[in-house]
């Protein structure tokens, strides 16, 4: 069986924010092929018979503005069914929430293993340093701490000087490094103090008065594009990137505005460090700022980085093309891989970032981890066994070997 290094998934998001789940991976929850924020795709029943060998768990402490911008029907439902809990979410300190999420994941690994009999299924293990990946036993799945969005590091408080806030940030980055955090996505849905984010609202094809148009899928919630640019004196763009490189934390450029990504590539080249876009598509097939351009693929390849292809047609395929296409996503994923190989000359830049358990509409033909073998099988018609292993596993290992000290 192929082994997979998933560059971006969200087990802890569901274990932390769905209070009715037990704090283990054994929860019995819906994980079907439709978008459902209450699903739990990375539960143990789905990873047990999957190619998973390493999962990069992206802790996401939900931004307060994201909760406030929910559609009024969802907010009303939340207030009616759990007013105390929902009210707490709207005011919880993101730094403290991140700590709870990390502790939940760590304790869930212990609790999950307690119910796995030796030889009856793989155990899970928290990897706190790169060497732990190589030490994984044949029947172990490694889980790595990562963070989606640095807003959890905090914002400058009233009266706090620039140096005071930056020293606080450096101390928090040090704490995260010591706890085993390997990667930080430098932007997400709303403003943070470090990197400017794109508008991550997905685009949909819609027929209006007999004319096919592309519209924003903003029915459930809104997202905000940063109005400031890299180098803004009120933000800490270059500081955080250089400190992450110094500590050995991989920068993930998903959700970051394109002009800022270009600045980070320059710094990465100067520092001799790799970067990643952990869960994106390609601009060649869908011209959206979220996706990687040809130039970026070549630059990330040169840096020794990896682009993780997301398992969502909404980012892999142009909305108009998607309207006329079938539902399955694996053929589109493989088309992206073949394009990347043709452009760069090899498969070294290609990886997988499923975004399972995030706010993603999954492939109908691969919507949970135990379907991932379908991708490898389909790839076998176009890639050698060695290329498949590089795309599924070894490219990501190289990224963390050189980026996570």
N, C-alpha and C positions, 0 to 999 in steps of 0.2 A: 504493500500500500504506500502511496505517496505521502510525504510528510509536509505539512503546511505551517508557515510562519505568518500568521495574520497580523498585518501592521496596524489594524484599527478595529476594535470591537468594544462593546459596552456592557459586559456582565454586571459591573458594580452599579451602573445607572439604574437597572431594574431592581437589583437587590436593595438599593438604598431608598429609591423613590416609590416603590410599590410596597406599602407597609404591611400588606397581607401576606407577602412572601416570607417563607422561612429563610434565615440568613445562610443558606447553602445553595449549591448549584442544582439541587435535587427538586426544585419547585415544579409542581405540575401546573403549567400555565400554557395558554394558547401560543402556538408558534407556526401558524399557517401561512399561506402565500399572499395574504393581503396586508396592507399597511395597518398596523394596530399598535398604538403607543403602549398598550398594556401587555403586549406579547413578551416572551422571554425565549429568544432563539438559541442563546448560548447556554441553556440549562444542560445538566449532565446527560440526560437521555439523548440529547442531540450531538454532544461532543464525544460521547463514549465510542461511537462507531464512525467517527469522522477522521479525516487526515490530520486534524489538529495536533501539532507538536508544541508550538509556542503561540500564545495569544497576547498581543499588546493591548492591555485593558486601559482604555482612555477614560479616566475619571472626569466627569462633567458635572460640576456644581452649577445647577441651572441658574442662569442670570435672572435677577429679580424682574428686569424689564420684560423678559420673555414670558414670565408668568403673568405679568400685568397686561400684556398685549394679547393674551388668549382671547378667542372669540367669546362673546358674552354668555353664550349658552354653556360653554365648557366651564367658565368661571362660576356661573350660577350652579352648575352641577357640583363643582368642587366645594363651594360654600355649603351646599345643602347636605352633602354626604360626608364631609370632613372639614368643617369650618376651622377647628383648632389646628389641624395638620396643615391645611392650605394657608392659613394665616401665618403659621410658623415658616413655611417655605418662602413666603414673600419677604420675610425680614431676616432669615438666617444668614449668619456671617459666612461667606463663601470659603474663607480659609478654614474655619472650624468644620464646615460641611465636608471639605476635601479630606480633612483628617478622619472624620467619621467614615467616609467612603473607603478610604484606604484600610482602616481597621476592619470594616465589614468584609472587604475582600480577603484580607489575611485570615480572619477568623472563619470565613466561609470555606477556605481551602481545608482547614483542619476539620471542620464539621462535615464537609463533603467526603473526605477520606475515611471518616469514621464509619460511613455506611457502604464503603467499597471493599468487598472482600478480596484478599490477595488472589491474583490470577483471574478475577471475574470482571476486570475493567481497569482502565488507567486511573491512577491517582493524579491529583493536581498539586503543583508546587509553585510557590512564589519565588521568582528569580530576582534577586536583589543586586546582582552584579553579572557582568557578561560571562564570567567563568561558570556560573550556575547553569547556563544553557548547555554547555558541553558536558556538564555533570548529570544531566537528566537521564534517568534510567529508561529502558525501553518501554516500560509501562507507566511513564509519567508524562503529563502535559504541563509545560511551564507557563506561568502567567506573569507578565511584566507590568509594573506600574507605569502609566503615562498620564498626562493631563491634557484635556482639551480646553484651551483658553486660559491665558494667564490672569484673567480678571480675579481668580481666586487668590492671587498674590496680594490683592488689595489696591486701593486708590489713595493718592495723597489726601491726608486729612487737613481740615482747616487749621492753618497755623503751622503745619509741618513743612519744614524746609525741603528743598530738592535733595540735598545731601542726606537728610534724615530719612526720607522715604526710600532713597536708593539703598542706603545701608540696611534698612529693614528688609527690602526686597532681596538683597544679596544674602542676608541671613536666612530668609525663607527658602531661597534656592539651595543653599547649603543643606538645610534640614531635609529638603526633598531628595537631594542627591544621596544623603546618608541613609534615607529610608528606601532607596532603590529605584527612584524615578529615573527612567531612561530617556523619556521623550516628552516634549511639550509642544502642543499645537499653539502657534503664536497668535491666533485670532479665532473668533467664532461668530456668534450671532449679533453681539452688541459691543459697544466701545469698551476698550480696556486701556490701561496706561502705557502700553508697550508697542503694539503693532496695529495698523489700520486694517479693518476687516471689509470684505465685500458684502454685498446684499446676497444672502444665501437662499432667498426664496426660489423654489423651483419653478420652472416655466412649463406650461401645458398648452397643447394644441386644442383649440376650441372653435367649433363651427358657429358663426354668428351671421344670421341673415344670408345663409348660403355661401359665406366667405370664411375660409380657414384662417384663423388668427392665432398668435402666440400670446398667452396671458399669464400673469403671475398667479401662482397657487397660494394666495394669501387669505383664504377663507378661514383657516383655523387660527393663524397667528401672523404677526408681522416680524420683520427683521430689519435691522438698521445698517446701512452702509456708512462707514466712517467718513466724516467730512474733512478730516485732517490728513496730512501726508507724512511720510517718513521724514524724520529730521525735525518735526515740530518741537519747539523748545519745551513745551509742557508735557512731553511724553519721553519715554526712555527706550527708544527703538534700538539704537546700536548698542547701548549698554547691556540690555538683556541678552542679545545675541552673542556678544563677546563673552559675557559671563557664563552662558551655557556652554559655549565651546571650551572655555577654560576648565569648567567643572567636569565636562564630559556628559552633557545632556543633549540629545539630538533635537535640533529644531525641525518641527513639522510645519510646512508652509501652506497646508490646506487652509482655505478660508482667508488667506492673506491677500491684500490687493497686489496686483501684478507689479507695479513700480517698486513696491517694498520687497517683493521676492527678488527682484534684480539686484537690489542693494545687498540682500543677505547672501546671494551667490558670490558677490565680490568679497565680502568678509570671509565666507567659507573658504574661498580660494586662497586668501591671504593666510588664514589660520590652518589650512590643510585639513579641514574637517568636512565630512559628508553631511548632506541634508536630505530630507524626504518630503514628498507630498504623499501623505499616507492613504488617502481615499478620494481619488479624483478620477476624471475622465480625460480625454484628449481634445484640444482645441480643433484639431483636424476634422473631427467628426461632429463636434458641437461647439460652436464659437461662443463660449461663455468664459468670463474672466476666472471663474472657479477652476477651469480646466487648464492643463499644462500645454504650452505651445511647443512647437518643434524645437525652437531655440532652448527652451527650458529642459526638454528631454536630453539634449546634447550637453548642456551645462551640468545637469545633475549627474549624468553618466560620467562626465569627466571628473567630477568631484568624488566619485565612488558611491553616490547616493542611489536611492530607489524611488520609483513612482508606483505607489500602490493603487491598482485599478479597483474602483468601487463596484460593488455588485448591485447597481441600480441603473436601469435604462434611462432614468430621468437625467443622468449626468453623462452617460455614454453616447446617447443618440440625440441628434437635433430634434426638437419638438415636432416639426413638420414631417420629417422622415419617420418619426415614431408613430405619428398618426396613421400612416399607411403601412407600417410594418406589423409583423406578428408580435406576440407577447413575450416569447422566450428571449432570455438575455445572454445565455452562454455563447451563441454565435457572434454577438456583438463584442463580447469580451475578447474572444479569440481574434477577431478582426483587429481590435486595438493592439493586442500583443504582436500580431504579425506586422502591423504598421511600425510599431516601435522597433522591432528587430530590423526591418528594412531600412529605417531611418538611421539607426545608430550602428548597424553592422553586427550586432550581437544581442543577447537577451539580458545583459548585465544590469540594465536599469529597470527591468520589469519586476513588479511584485503584486501582491494581492492585499487589499485593505477592505474587508467585507462591509464594515460599518454595521454589522449585525447588532441589533438592540439599540441602534441610534434612531434618528428621525428619518429613516430611509425606507423607500418603497422597494422591496426586494425583488429579485428575479422570480418569475413564476416557476422556472425550472431549477432554481437553486436558492431556496429561501431559508435554509437552516444548515448548520455545519455538516450533518451527515449526508448532505447532497453534494458536498464539495468534490467528492471523487468523480462526479459527472464532468466537472471542468477538466480534470486531468485526462479522463478518457477521451473527451472531445479534442483536447490538445494533442493527443498522440498521433492524430492524422497530419499534423503540421509541424510538430516539434519532436526532437529526440528525447529519450529518457533523461539524458544529462541536462538538456535545456529545461525540461519540465521541473527537475529538481532544483535548478538554479532559480527559476521563477517562483516556485512554490516555497522554497526554503533558503537556499544558500546565499542568494543576493541579500536577503534581509539579515542573515547572520553576519555577512560582511559589513553591512551598514552599521550594526550595533557593535561589532568588534572594533571598528575604527572611530565610532562616534560616542560610544558609552564606555568610558575608561574603567 
